[in-house]
Every structure is written in C-alpha cells, then in structure tokens.
Amino acid sequence: MWSLREVRWAGAATALFAFGGIAQLAGAAPWLWWTLYLFSYAAGGWEPGWSGLRALREKTLDVDLLMVVAAIGAAAIGQVFDGALLIVIFATSGALEAIATKRTEDSVRSLLSLAPERATRLTEAGEETVEAALLQVGDVILVRPGERIGADGQVVGGAGEVDQASITGEALPVSKRPGDEVFAGTLNGTGALRIRVTRSASDTVIARIVSMVEQAGATKARTQLFIEKVEQRYSVVMVAATVAVFAIPLLWGVSPQDSLLRAMTFMIVASPCAVVLATMPPLLAAIATAGRHGVLIKSAVVMEQLGAVTQVAFDKTGTLTEGRPHLTGLHTLPGADLDEEELLVVAAAAERNSQHPLGGAIVRAAQEAGLPLPAAEDFGSMPGRGVRARVNGRHIEVGSPDRLMADHPAYDVVAELESDGQSIVAVLVDGAPAGLLSLSDRVRPDAVGAVARLSTLTGTVPVLLTGDNPVTARRLAEQVGISDVRASLLPEDKAGAVRDLQQAGARVALIGDGVNDAPALATAHTGIAMGGTGSDLALDTADAVITRDELAAVPAVIALARRARRLVVANLIIAATFIGALVAWDLFGELPLPLGVAGHEGSTVIVGLNGLRLLRDAAWRRAVMDS
C-alpha cells in the first residue's frame, strides 16, 4: 500500500493536519499550527492542483483545481483549518481509489499463474516438456494425477476426476472421459488424462477471464458522486461569477479593495465545500457502520451505487451454498449384510486416506456421528473409479456408481437419486454392491431469508447464475425461492447474463465468490464478494465484500445505502439553500465577511452532523428492519 505515491502523500497530509489540529487545540503559537496546516496543503494538494492545471491547459476546469483554489481562499481569509480539511478529504479519496486499482491489477496478473507454465507433450518420439504457452491446437498432452491441466482441450484417452471450480464454480470434481472438455488451470485429481489441445494459450478460458476483467474495468463508465457529475459546469460558473463580482463593481467606481473583499466573500460562500461535505459524511458514516457489521464497502461511490440496486443476481456454489459437500443420505441395497451405520463406517475407513472432497465429506460425517473407524489396510486409488481398501478383513471399494455397479439392478436407484441433484457414491463389499451414499452441497442457513428480503426490497426476485448443471441449480433455486435460473454458464456467459439484465434497465448487484465470477463482478453495477470463501481475484474485483459470509447482510447494507442516499439528498437541499441565500445576500446586499464565513461553516456543520447519524448502531438495526 505504501508503495503508492498517492497513499504516501495522503498519509503525510493527514498526519500534518492532525498535528496542526492538536497544536491549535492545545493553544500553541499560531505560527506553529498555521505552518503545519500549510504543509498539509502542500502534501495533499500538490497532485490535484497539478492535475487541475494540466486540465486547465487543455481548456478543462475540474473540481480538483477548484477545491485547491477554495482551500487557498479559505486560508487567505484566516480559515486555514477548513481549507486543510478539504485538502485531506480529497487526498484520502484519491489514495483509496489508487489502492483499489492496484489490488485489482495485481490479482488479474496473478490469475494467470493458475495455468501451469509447462506441459508434457506427447510426440512420436515419446514425451517432452514444453512451455504451455507454446502448445498448438492439435497437440496432445499428458496430465498426471495431481497436475494442473496446461491447455483447454478434449480428453482423448484415460479417465479421472477434475476439480474445475475455478472455471465453472462446481463444488465437486467432475468425472472426465474421452470426448469430455477440460480447461487450462483446472486440477486433475485421479487418473492420467491424454488431452488434445483445442485452443491456443491466448484463447483459453483463463486468458479470456483476465481479458474480460481488464476490459470491464477499462470500459465501465466511471460512476461519480453528485458533485463530480456537475463539477465542470459548476467550476466554470463559479470562477466566472467570482471574476464578475470583482470586476463589475469597478465600473461603478467601487474601490479595488472593496471589490476584492466582496469577490473573496462570494468565492467562500459559493464554494462547493458544503456540497462535498453534504455528500460524503452520510456515505462515509454508512461505510463505517457497514464495516462494523461485516460488510466492507470500498468507496463512497459504491455505497451510492448500492442504494440504486434494482436487481440482485447470485452465484450458487460458495455463495448461496457453503461450497463443500455434506453427507445427506445412506441407502443400503437389498442383499447387503450391513446396516446404515456399518455402511458409513466401512466407507469412511476406506476413504480416510483419500484426498477426494467426497471422501472427506464421508469421513467428516462419520466423525461427527461419533463412530469409531477401524484401520484400513492395502489402501489404493483406482483412477476414474474411486478407492479400495481392506477393512475388518473385507475388501471395500468406494467410488463412482457408473464404474462400480452400472450393470447392477440397483443402478436405477442411483439415477433416481441423481435426478434430485445429489452426488452418489457406491460402496461395494467383497465385490458386491452394498449401499449408496448421497452427498450434496448445503444451502447457507440464511439464504432463504436473504432472497425473500431482497425480493421485497428491490421489487424483483433475484436471479441465479451458475456454472453448475441445470438439475442441481434448479433444485437449489427451489429451496431458496428463486425462479429465474441460468445454469451451465462459463465466466463469459455470466458476464453476458449481467449485461442482458442491465440492457433490460436493471441496476444489477452480483454476489459471487470464485475466479469464474470475476468478469461478472466487474461488469455488474455493484459486485459483492463472499469474504470467507472468495478467491483473491473475486475479492479485489468486487466493489464490496461480505467479510463474515452472512447473506443476511446483503439486504441490510442495501437498505442502509438507500437511507444514506436519502440523507445525501436532504443535505444537498440544506447546502444549496444556505449557498443560495448567502450568495444572494452578497450580490444584492452587504454580506459581512465574518458572517459569510459563519454561514458557510454553519451549513457545513449542519449537513455533517446530519450525515453522521448513520454512525450509530441504531442505523444498522433500522436497516435490518427495513430490509
């Protein structure tokens, strides 16, 4: 963070401002705190000032230069504290934007490390190790168990299970056979695979994810706060009006000193300081309150965007679900001499040395049930099939029912269970099918309530966007109350679905957690990542992070953002009323400078205190109730 120039200068400006404030409150000599404040001006204001001068050279007047001029004007009439505060706010805002940009760029670059640098290519002469980037379409590569796949391609030989959660978001490894598609960067679990390359390195799904995130960041319109949206016109009008207030009275013989005093008073009372502070305190206070309750909002702009959300879209695995399999059922088969408890014991004992996620879930279920597990002997992995071991003198096989019992009459039970969206594991004892274990990802406890509250809050039922298969996706959607389900989506398809919703007029908030969600998170008006399960790329691409993985926080933070927006509108009305009244008094009457400063600062204090009401814990409780 400190390697960024913007952060260093903002930190210096803030520290100097704080020391100046302490010195002023402690009754130190004025020259001391004036010096500290002026150094704060220099540290925090030179970059926006220089940027404003460059823009001025291109015949553009922006609010950065206007703020620096207003701050200098405040110091010129003795209000050096107010000017320094304005400088610190602008410097801090620029530093936060620089941090967010840098983190996203770093994460996008690190994503490329998912794909291995080298691959084993098969040739007529045998095997050779080559750079993965040099693989050509049509090459055949060998991927051994535990290796990452080096290119997008099609399996032409071998069988195994591939963990492709980084691409599709599926919670469980997927069985791969000849003819199946695989993706670069995904992890081969069991069995050696021979894969024919179908896409060059620059066109793999991983490379396209990187490209889509970068393009979304570059082309997504820069959303601005209210004051920034009108900065150009306001800046031009204010500067022109200040010059006119100074010059026109001279034509009627008013002394230059009196004209300058009137113009200076006009610049102070008409400066947008109150408008800036009317906008920022409610949003910053809402950010602080959300942070205390498990939601990290990355900027005031994001908080403003959250208040405008009209459609929420969810990823499935790791977002609406916990992202890992759980044992959901035990089914003994006719003729088996085991009951359900014994079935779980022998399966868990055989799987205890396995690294497979389903095996881990079986072992975990047995341990949670307090079942003692006997030692397993002669453990071995059967690539593409499962595992085998000898338990209590009996030969146990645990694995894919397609490979272990496809010809058995009880296979119809497997199809029935799989149609309900569950993953099925077969258990064979001494070569005979003895039972089936059902496993599935578990819905988060607060998912149903969060979906219902979001439907009420936004007026539209959330949408489910997932790379998982349609059967599993529809089953999950029915459980949580979602009717619009879009399944089997690759990362670019998710981003396309978000764009479709936006083109229909929705302001979309997408909630996801994986690498495969990053393009859609970047495309959505507001991207929200799950902090506990989220990948680094998802966390850095998202605009907000649910740090405690509580879905109930999503409707609450949207309700809080809506209240912050209402306070912003109220504050802008208050600030505009004060500015209008003071400007009119200065133009058409005799506004004493001290009274003008007092009115200007009074409006700032009023809108600031009004916005800071959102710092109270009661604001979050009210947001929870409103949602």
C-alpha positions in Angstrom: 0.0 0.0 0.0 2.8 2.4 1.0 4.5 1.9 -2.4 1.8 4.0 -4.0 2.6 7.7 -4.3 -1.0 8.8 -3.6 -1.1 6.9 -0.3 2.2 8.4 0.9 1.1 11.9 0.2 -2.4 11.4 1.6 -0.8 9.9 4.8 1.5 12.9 5.1 -1.3 15.4 4.6 -3.5 13.6 7.2 -0.7 13.4 9.8 0.2 17.1 9.3 -3.4 18.1 9.6 -3.8 16.1 12.8 -0.7 17.6 14.4 -2.0 21.1 13.4 -5.3 20.4 15.0 -3.7 19.2 18.2 -1.4 22.2 18.3 -4.4 24.6 17.7 -6.5 22.9 20.4 -3.5 22.9 22.8 -3.2 26.7 22.5 0.2 26.6 20.7 1.5 29.7 18.9 -0.5 30.4 15.8 2.6 30.3 13.6 3.1 26.6 14.6 -0.3 25.3 13.6 -0.5 27.6 10.6 2.8 26.1 9.4 1.5 22.5 10.0 -1.7 23.2 8.1 0.1 24.8 5.2 2.4 21.8 4.9 -0.7 19.7 4.9 -1.9 21.8 2.0 1.3 21.2 0.1 1.4 17.4 0.8 -2.2 16.7 -0.1 -2.9 19.4 -2.6 0.0 19.5 -5.0 -1.1 16.5 -7.0 -4.8 17.5 -7.5 -3.6 21.1 -8.1 -1.1 20.0 -10.7 -3.7 17.7 -12.3 -6.1 20.7 -12.4 -3.5 22.9 -14.0 -2.9 20.2 -16.7 -6.6 20.0 -17.3 -6.8 23.8 -17.5 -4.1 23.7 -20.2 -6.4 21.5 -22.1 -9.2 24.1 -21.6 -11.0 22.0 -19.0 -11.7 23.2 -15.5 -12.2 20.4 -12.9 -13.2 20.3 -9.3 -9.7 19.3 -8.1 -8.4 22.7 -9.1 -11.5 24.4 -7.7 -11.1 22.7 -4.4 -7.4 23.7 -4.2 -8.3 27.4 -5.0 -11.2 27.3 -2.5 -8.8 25.9 0.2 -6.3 28.7 -0.6 -9.0 31.2 -0.5 -10.1 29.9 2.9 -6.5 30.3 4.2 -6.4 33.8 2.7 -9.2 35.0 5.0 -7.9 33.1 8.1 -9.9 29.8 7.7 -6.9 27.6 7.3 -8.4 24.7 9.2 -11.3 24.4 6.8 -9.1 24.5 3.7 -6.8 21.9 5.2 -9.8 19.6 6.0 -11.0 19.9 2.4 -7.5 19.0 1.1 -7.2 15.9 3.3 -10.6 14.6 2.2 -9.6 14.9 -1.5 -6.2 13.4 -0.9 -7.6 10.4 1.0 -10.2 9.8 -1.7 -7.5 9.7 -4.4 -5.4 7.3 -2.3 -8.3 4.9 -1.8 -9.0 4.8 -5.5 -5.3 4.1 -6.2 -5.2 1.2 -3.7 -8.3 -0.4 -5.2 -6.9 -0.1 -8.8 -3.6 -1.5 -7.8 -5.0 -4.5 -6.0 -7.3 -5.4 -8.9 -4.4 -5.2 -11.4 -2.2 -7.4 -9.2 -5.0 -10.0 -8.8 -5.6 -10.1 -12.6 -2.0 -10.7 -13.2 -1.7 -13.4 -10.6 -4.7 -15.2 -12.1 -2.5 -16.3 -15.0 -0.5 -18.4 -12.5 -3.4 -20.8 -12.3 -2.4 -22.3 -15.6 0.9 -24.2 -15.3 4.0 -22.8 -17.1 5.0 -26.2 -18.6 3.1 -29.2 -20.0 4.1 -32.7 -21.1 3.5 -33.0 -24.8 3.2 -36.5 -26.5 5.1 -37.0 -29.7 6.0 -40.0 -31.9 9.4 -40.0 -30.1 7.8 -40.0 -26.7 7.2 -37.4 -24.0 8.7 -33.9 -24.0 8.3 -31.0 -21.6 7.4 -27.7 -23.3 6.2 -24.2 -22.3 2.5 -24.3 -22.1 2.3 -21.0 -24.0 3.9 -22.8 -27.0 1.2 -25.5 -27.3 -0.5 -25.5 -30.6 -4.1 -26.6 -31.5 -4.0 -30.3 -32.2 -1.1 -31.2 -29.8 -1.7 -34.0 -27.4 -0.6 -33.5 -23.8 -0.4 -35.9 -20.8 -1.7 -34.8 -17.4 -0.8 -37.0 -14.5 -2.8 -37.2 -11.2 -2.4 -34.0 -9.1 -1.2 -31.9 -12.0 -2.9 -28.8 -13.4 -4.1 -29.0 -17.0 -2.0 -26.9 -19.3 -4.5 -26.1 -22.0 -8.1 -26.1 -23.0 -8.8 -29.3 -24.8 -10.7 -32.6 -25.2 -9.9 -35.8 -23.4 -8.8 -38.5 -25.9 -7.6 -41.1 -23.5 -7.7 -42.0 -19.8 -10.3 -41.2 -17.2 -10.3 -39.2 -14.0 -12.0 -36.5 -11.9 -11.1 -32.9 -12.5 -11.7 -30.1 -10.0 -12.8 -27.2 -12.2 -14.4 -25.0 -9.6 -12.1 -22.1 -10.7 -13.9 -22.1 -14.1 -17.4 -23.4 -13.6 -17.9 -22.9 -9.8 -19.0 -26.6 -9.4 -18.4 -27.6 -5.8 -17.4 -31.2 -6.6 -14.8 -32.7 -9.0 -16.3 -33.8 -12.4 -15.6 -37.1 -13.9 -13.9 -36.9 -17.3 -13.8 -39.5 -20.0 -12.7 -39.4 -23.7 -14.7 -36.8 -25.5 -15.2 -34.5 -22.5 -14.0 -30.9 -22.5 -11.4 -29.7 -20.0 -10.0 -26.3 -19.2 -6.5 -24.9 -18.6 -5.7 -24.2 -14.9 -8.1 -26.9 -13.6 -6.7 -29.7 -11.3 -6.6 -33.3 -12.3 -7.4 -35.4 -9.3 -7.3 -39.1 -10.2 -6.2 -40.9 -13.3 -3.9 -39.9 -16.1 -5.5 -37.9 -18.9 -4.4 -37.5 -22.6 -5.8 -34.3 -23.9 -5.9 -32.9 -27.4 -5.4 -29.1 -27.3 -8.4 -27.2 -28.8 -7.4 -23.6 -28.0 -4.2 -21.7 -28.1 -2.8 -20.2 -24.8 -4.1 -16.8 -25.7 -7.6 -18.1 -26.1 -8.1 -20.3 -23.1 -10.9 -19.7 -20.7 -8.4 -18.4 -18.0 -6.9 -15.9 -20.5 -10.4 -14.8 -21.5 -11.3 -14.2 -17.8 -8.2 -12.0 -17.5 -9.2 -10.1 -20.6 -12.8 -9.6 -19.6 -11.9 -8.3 -16.2 -9.5 -5.8 -17.7 -11.9 -4.7 -20.3 -14.8 -4.3 -17.8 -12.5 -2.1 -15.7 -11.5 0.0 -18.6 -14.8 0.4 -20.3 -17.2 0.5 -17.4 -18.3 4.1 -17.1 -16.7 5.9 -14.1 -19.6 6.3 -11.7 -19.3 9.6 -9.9 -20.8 11.2 -6.8 -23.3 14.0 -7.4 -20.8 16.9 -7.0 -18.4 15.2 -9.5 -21.2 14.9 -12.1 -21.7 18.6 -12.2 -18.1 19.7 -11.4 -17.3 21.1 -14.9 -20.3 23.4 -15.1 -20.2 24.4 -11.5 -16.5 25.2 -11.7 -16.8 27.3 -14.8 -19.8 29.2 -13.4 -18.2 29.8 -10.0 -14.9 31.1 -11.5 -16.7 33.3 -14.0 -19.1 34.6 -11.3 -16.2 35.4 -8.9 -14.4 37.4 -11.6 -17.6 39.2 -12.4 -18.2 40.0 -8.8 -14.8 41.6 -8.6 -14.7 43.3 -12.0 -18.3 44.7 -12.4 -18.3 46.9 -9.3 -15.1 48.6 -10.5 -17.1 50.0 -13.4 -19.2 51.9 -10.9 -16.2 53.3 -9.1 -16.0 50.8 -6.2 -12.5 50.6 -4.8 -10.5 47.5 -5.8 -10.1 46.6 -2.1 -13.8 46.5 -1.6 -14.4 44.6 -4.8 -11.8 42.1 -3.9 -13.3 41.6 -0.4 -16.8 41.1 -2.0 -15.4 38.7 -4.5 -13.5 36.8 -1.9 -16.6 36.5 0.2 -18.5 35.3 -2.8 -15.9 32.6 -3.5 -16.1 31.4 0.0 -19.9 31.2 0.4 -20.3 29.9 -3.2 -17.6 27.2 -3.0 -18.9 23.6 -3.0 -17.3 22.7 0.3 -20.7 22.3 1.9 -21.9 20.3 -1.0 -18.9 18.0 -0.9 -19.4 17.5 2.8 -23.1 17.1 2.4 -22.4 14.2 0.1 -19.5 12.5 1.9 -20.4 12.2 5.6 -23.6 10.1 5.1 -21.8 7.8 2.7 -18.7 7.5 4.8 -20.7 7.0 8.0 -22.7 4.3 6.3 -19.4 2.6 5.2 -18.1 2.7 8.7 -21.4 1.2 10.1 -21.5 -1.5 7.5 -17.8 -2.3 8.2 -18.6 -2.9 11.9 -21.3 -5.4 10.9 -19.3 -7.5 8.4 -19.6 -5.6 5.1 -16.6 -3.9 3.6 -17.6 -1.2 1.2 -14.6 0.0 -0.9 -15.7 3.6 -1.6 -18.4 6.2 -1.2 -19.3 5.7 -4.9 -20.0 2.0 -4.2 -22.3 2.9 -1.3 -24.2 5.3 -3.5 -24.5 2.6 -6.2 -25.8 0.1 -3.7 -28.6 2.4 -2.9 -29.8 2.3 -6.5 -29.8 -1.5 -7.0 -33.0 -2.9 -8.5 -31.9 -6.4 -9.4 -29.8 -8.9 -7.4 -28.0 -11.9 -9.1 -26.5 -14.8 -7.1 -23.8 -17.3 -7.9 -24.6 -20.7 -6.4 -21.6 -22.6 -5.1 -19.9 -20.8 -2.2 -22.5 -18.0 -2.2 -26.0 -19.5 -1.7 -24.3 -22.7 -0.6 -21.4 -23.4 1.7 -19.2 -24.6 -1.1 -18.4 -28.1 0.2 -20.2 -31.5 0.1 -22.1 -32.9 3.0 -23.5 -36.4 3.5 -27.3 -36.3 3.1 -28.3 -39.9 3.0 -27.4 -43.5 3.5 -29.1 -46.3 1.4 -28.4 -50.0 1.9 -29.1 -52.2 -1.0 -31.1 -55.5 -1.0 -28.9 -58.4 0.0 -26.4 -56.3 1.9 -25.5 -57.6 5.3 -24.7 -54.1 6.7 -27.0 -51.6 8.3 -26.7 -47.9 7.6 -24.2 -47.2 10.4 -22.0 -50.0 9.4 -22.1 -48.9 5.8 -20.9 -45.4 6.8 -18.1 -46.9 9.0 -16.6 -49.1 6.3 -16.9 -46.3 3.6 -15.3 -43.7 5.9 -12.5 -46.1 6.9 -11.7 -46.8 3.3 -11.8 -43.1 2.4 -9.7 -41.9 5.4 -6.5 -41.8 3.3 -8.2 -40.3 0.3 -7.8 -36.7 -0.8 -11.1 -36.6 -2.7 -13.6 -34.0 -1.5 -16.4 -36.6 -1.4 -14.2 -38.9 0.6 -13.5 -36.1 3.1 -17.2 -35.4 3.5 -17.9 -39.1 4.2 -15.1 -39.2 6.8 -16.3 -36.0 8.4 -19.9 -37.4 8.7 -18.7 -40.5 10.5 -16.6 -38.4 12.9 -19.5 -36.1 13.6 -21.6 -39.1 14.4 -19.0 -40.3 16.8 -18.4 -43.6 15.0 -15.0 -45.3 15.7 -13.2 -46.0 12.4 -11.2 -49.3 12.1 -7.8 -49.3 10.4 -7.8 -49.7 6.6 -5.2 -52.0 5.0 -4.0 -52.3 1.4 -5.3 -48.8 0.6 -5.2 -47.9 -3.1 -6.6 -45.4 -5.5 -8.5 -46.6 -8.6 -8.1 -43.8 -11.2 -11.5 -42.8 -12.5 -13.3 -45.3 -10.2 -12.6 -44.5 -6.6 -10.6 -46.1 -3.8 -10.2 -49.6 -2.4 -9.0 -50.9 1.0 -9.3 -53.9 3.3 -11.4 -53.1 6.4 -12.1 -55.7 9.1 -10.9 -58.4 6.7 -13.4 -57.4 4.0 -12.5 -55.9 0.6 -14.2 -52.5 0.3 -14.5 -50.3 -2.8 -15.9 -46.8 -2.7 -16.4 -44.7 -5.8 -18.4 -43.9 -8.9 -21.5 -45.9 -9.3 -21.1 -45.6 -13.1 -17.9 -47.5 -12.9 -18.6 -49.9 -10.0 -22.2 -51.0 -10.4 -23.5 -49.8 -13.8 -24.8 -53.3 -14.6 -26.4 -53.9 -11.2 -30.2 -54.0 -11.0 -30.0 -51.4 -8.2 -28.5 -48.8 -10.6 -32.0 -47.4 -11.1 -31.8 -46.1 -7.5 -28.7 -44.2 -8.5 -30.4 -42.5 -11.4 -33.4 -41.6 -9.2 -31.1 -40.0 -6.5 -29.0 -38.1 -9.1 -32.2 -36.7 -10.6 -32.7 -34.9 -7.3 -29.4 -33.0 -7.8 -27.3 -35.2 -5.5 -23.8 -36.8 -6.0 -23.9 -40.5 -5.4 -21.1 -42.7 -4.1 -21.3 -46.5 -4.3 -19.9 -48.9 -1.7 -19.0 -52.5 -2.7 -18.2 -55.1 -0.1 -16.3 -58.2 -1.3 -17.2 -57.2 -4.9 -21.0 -56.9 -4.3 -22.9 -53.6 -4.2 -23.8 -53.0 -0.5 -25.1 -49.4 -0.4 -25.2 -45.9 -1.7 -24.2 -42.6 -0.1 -25.9 -39.3 -1.2 -23.9 -36.1 -0.9 -24.7 -32.5 -1.8 -23.6 -29.0 -1.1 -25.5 -27.4 1.8 -27.6 -24.3 1.4 -26.5 -21.5 3.8 -28.9 -21.2 6.7 -29.7 -17.5 6.0 -30.1 -17.9 2.2 -33.9 -18.3 2.1 -34.4 -15.3 4.3 -31.9 -13.1 2.3 -33.6 -14.0 -1.0 -37.0 -13.2 0.4 -35.9 -9.8 1.8 -34.1 -8.8 -1.3 -37.2 -9.6 -3.4 -39.3 -7.3 -1.1 -36.6 -4.6 -1.0 -35.9 -4.4 -4.8 -39.3 -5.4 -6.0 -37.8 -8.2 -8.2 -36.9 -11.8 -7.3 -33.1 -12.4 -7.5 -31.6 -14.4 -10.4 -29.4 -17.4 -10.1 -26.3 -17.5 -12.4 -24.2 -20.7 -12.1 -21.8 -22.9 -13.9 -23.3 -25.9 -12.3 -25.6 -28.3 -14.1 -29.3 -27.4 -14.6 -30.7 -30.1 -12.4 -28.6 -29.1 -9.3 -29.2 -25.5 -10.0 -33.0 -25.8 -10.2 -33.0 -27.9 -7.0 -31.1 -25.2 -5.1 -33.3 -22.4 -6.6 -36.5 -24.1 -5.5 -35.1 -24.4 -1.9 -34.3 -20.7 -1.7 -37.2 -19.2 -3.6 -35.6 -18.2 -7.0 -37.5 -18.9 -10.2 -35.1 -17.4 -12.8 -32.3 -19.9 -13.1 -29.4 -19.7 -15.7 -27.1 -22.7 -15.4 -24.1 -24.3 -17.1 -22.6 -20.8 -17.6 -18.9 -20.2 -18.3 -17.4 -17.0 -17.0 -18.1 -15.0 -20.2 -21.7 -16.3 -20.1 -22.2 -15.0 -16.6 -20.9 -11.6 -17.6 -23.2 -11.7 -20.7 -26.2 -12.5 -18.5 -25.4 -9.5 -16.3 -25.2 -7.3 -19.4 -28.6 -8.7 -20.5 -30.2 -7.7 -17.2 -28.6 -4.2 -17.5 -29.9 -3.7 -21.0 -33.3 -4.5 -19.7 -33.0 -1.5 -17.4 -31.9 -3.1 -14.2 -29.1 -1.8 -11.9 -27.5 -5.1 -11.0 -25.7 -6.2 -7.9 -24.0 -9.6 -8.4 -23.0 -11.7 -5.4 -20.2 -14.3 -6.0 -17.0 -15.8 -4.7 -14.9 -17.5 -7.4 -12.5 -16.7 -10.1 -15.2 -17.6 -12.6 -17.4 -14.9 -11.1 -14.8 -12.1 -11.6 -15.9 -10.9 -15.1 -19.5 -10.7 -13.9 -18.5 -8.9 -10.7 -16.6 -6.4 -12.8 -19.5 -6.0 -15.2 -22.2 -5.5 -12.7 -23.1 -2.1 -11.4 -22.1 -3.4 -8.0 -20.1 -6.6 -7.4 -20.3 -8.2 -3.9 -17.9 -11.0 -2.9 -18.2 -13.5 -0.1 -15.1 -12.9 2.1 -14.7 -16.3 3.7 -14.8 -18.4 0.5 -13.9 -15.8 -2.1 -10.9 -16.1 -4.3 -8.3 -13.3 -4.3 -9.5 -12.1 -7.7 -13.1 -12.0 -6.7 -12.4 -10.1 -3.5 -10.3 -7.5 -5.3 -12.6 -7.2 -8.4 -15.7 -6.8 -6.2 -16.9 -3.4 -5.0 -17.9 -4.8 -1.6 -17.0 -7.8 0.5 -19.2 -9.7 3.0 -16.4 -10.4 5.5 -18.5 -12.7 7.7 -20.1 -14.7 4.9 -23.6 -13.7 6.2 -26.0 -13.4 3.3 -28.4 -11.5 5.6 -26.0 -8.6 5.5 -26.7 -8.1 1.8 -30.3 -6.8 2.1 -29.3 -4.8 5.2 -26.5 -3.0 3.5 -28.7 -2.2 0.5 -31.3 -0.7 2.9 -28.6 1.3 4.7 -27.3 2.6 1.3 -30.8 3.7 0.4 -31.1 5.6 3.7 -27.7 7.2 3.0 -28.8 8.3 -0.4 -31.9 9.9 1.2 -29.7 11.8 3.7 -27.5 12.9 0.8 -30.5 14.4 -1.0 -31.6 16.1 2.2 -28.1 17.5 2.9 -27.8 18.8 -0.7 -31.1 20.7 -0.3 -29.8 22.2 3.0 -26.4 23.1 1.5 -28.0 24.6 -1.7 -30.4 26.7 0.4 -27.5 28.1 2.5 -25.4 28.8 -0.5 -28.2 30.4 -2.4 -29.2 32.6 0.5 -25.6 33.7 1.2 -24.8 34.3 -2.5 -27.9 36.4 -2.9 -27.1 38.4 0.2 -23.6 39.0 -1.1 -24.7 40.0 -4.6 -27.7 42.2 -3.6 -26.7 43.4 -0.2 -23.8 43.8 2.1 -22.7 40.5 3.5 -20.0 40.9 6.1 -17.1 38.5 5.5 -17.2 37.0 9.0 -21.0 36.4 8.7 -20.5 34.8 5.3 -17.8 32.5 6.7 -20.0 31.7 9.7 -23.0 30.9 7.4 -20.8 28.8 5.2 -19.3 26.9 8.1 -22.6 26.6 9.8 -24.2 24.8 6.8 -21.2 22.5 6.7 -21.6 21.6 10.4 -25.3 21.0 10.0 -25.0 18.7 7.0 -22.0 16.9 8.5 -23.9 16.2 11.8 -26.9 15.1 9.8 -24.9 12.6 7.9 -23.0 11.3 10.9 -26.3 10.0 12.3 -25.6 6.8 10.3 -22.6 6.1 12.5 -24.9 4.8 15.3 -25.6 1.1 15.7 -29.2 2.0 15.6 -28.8 2.9 11.9 -27.8 -0.8 11.2 -30.7 -2.1 13.3 -33.1 0.1 11.4 -31.6 -1.1 8.1 -32.1 -4.7 9.1 -35.7 -3.9 9.9 -36.2 -2.0 6.7 -34.9 -4.9 4.7 
